[in-house]
Amino acid sequence: MVKMGGCLSCFGFGQSEKQREEDRIQSEEARRHAAAAAEARRTDYERSAAGRAAKAQLAGIKKSEASANRGEPVLKWQMG
């Protein structure tokens, strides 16, 4: 026969304060490790040829958007 208390431990009700603190520390460590890995991937991508090309393309798009429409309407209507 299964006790109800045994089932509650699955949801953290039976954990000791020490166990919860250890879990919290492990979670923080895992987050720091994941953040460092993400930063390393971002740096590697920015240094790669594909990353430099993407950055240049985005800069070109921003430049063309800024200079393309200087207050003039996009469509010019003609009567006649």
C-alpha positions as CSV (number, residue, x, y, z in Angstrom):
1,M,0.0,0.0,0.0
2,V,1.3,3.5,-1.0
3,K,1.3,6.2,1.6
4,M,0.1,9.7,0.6
5,G,3.2,11.2,2.2
6,G,5.4,9.4,-0.2
7,C,3.5,10.9,-3.1
8,L,3.8,14.4,-1.8
9,S,7.6,14.2,-1.8
10,C,7.4,14.2,-5.6
11,F,6.1,17.8,-5.5
12,G,8.8,19.1,-3.0
13,F,6.7,18.9,0.1
14,G,9.0,16.4,1.7
15,Q,12.2,18.1,1.0
16,S,14.4,19.4,3.7
17,E,15.6,23.0,3.8
18,K,19.2,21.7,3.1
19,Q,18.0,19.9,0.0
20,R,16.1,23.0,-1.3
21,E,19.2,25.1,-0.8
22,E,21.4,22.6,-2.6
23,D,18.9,22.6,-5.5
24,R,18.9,26.4,-5.6
25,I,22.7,26.5,-5.7
26,Q,22.8,23.9,-8.5
27,S,20.2,25.9,-10.5
28,E,22.2,29.1,-10.2
29,E,25.3,27.3,-11.3
30,A,23.6,25.8,-14.3
31,R,22.2,29.2,-15.3
32,R,25.7,30.8,-15.1
33,H,27.1,28.0,-17.2
34,A,24.4,28.4,-19.8
35,A,24.8,32.2,-19.9
36,A,28.6,31.7,-20.4
37,A,28.0,29.2,-23.2
38,A,25.5,31.5,-24.9
39,E,28.0,34.4,-24.7
40,A,30.7,32.2,-26.2
41,R,28.4,31.2,-29.1
42,R,27.4,34.8,-29.8
43,T,31.1,35.9,-29.8
44,D,32.0,33.0,-32.2
45,Y,29.1,33.9,-34.5
46,E,30.1,37.6,-34.6
47,R,33.6,36.7,-35.5
48,S,32.6,34.3,-38.2
49,A,32.2,35.2,-41.8
50,A,28.4,34.6,-41.7
51,G,28.1,36.8,-38.6
52,R,30.0,39.7,-40.2
53,A,28.0,39.4,-43.4
54,A,24.7,39.4,-41.4
55,K,25.8,42.5,-39.5
56,A,26.8,44.3,-42.7
57,Q,23.5,43.4,-44.3
58,L,21.5,44.7,-41.3
59,A,23.5,47.9,-41.4
60,G,22.8,48.3,-45.1
61,I,19.1,47.8,-44.6
62,K,19.0,50.4,-41.9
63,K,20.9,52.8,-44.0
64,S,18.7,52.3,-47.0
65,E,15.5,52.6,-44.9
66,A,16.8,55.9,-43.4
67,S,17.6,57.5,-46.8
68,A,14.9,55.9,-49.0
69,N,11.9,57.9,-47.8
70,R,12.7,61.6,-47.1
71,G,9.2,62.7,-46.4
72,E,7.9,62.1,-49.9
73,P,4.8,59.9,-50.4
74,V,5.6,56.4,-51.6
75,L,3.0,56.4,-54.3
76,K,2.6,59.6,-56.4
77,W,-0.8,60.0,-58.0
78,Q,-1.3,61.7,-61.3
79,M,-4.6,63.2,-62.5
80,G,-5.4,63.0,-66.1
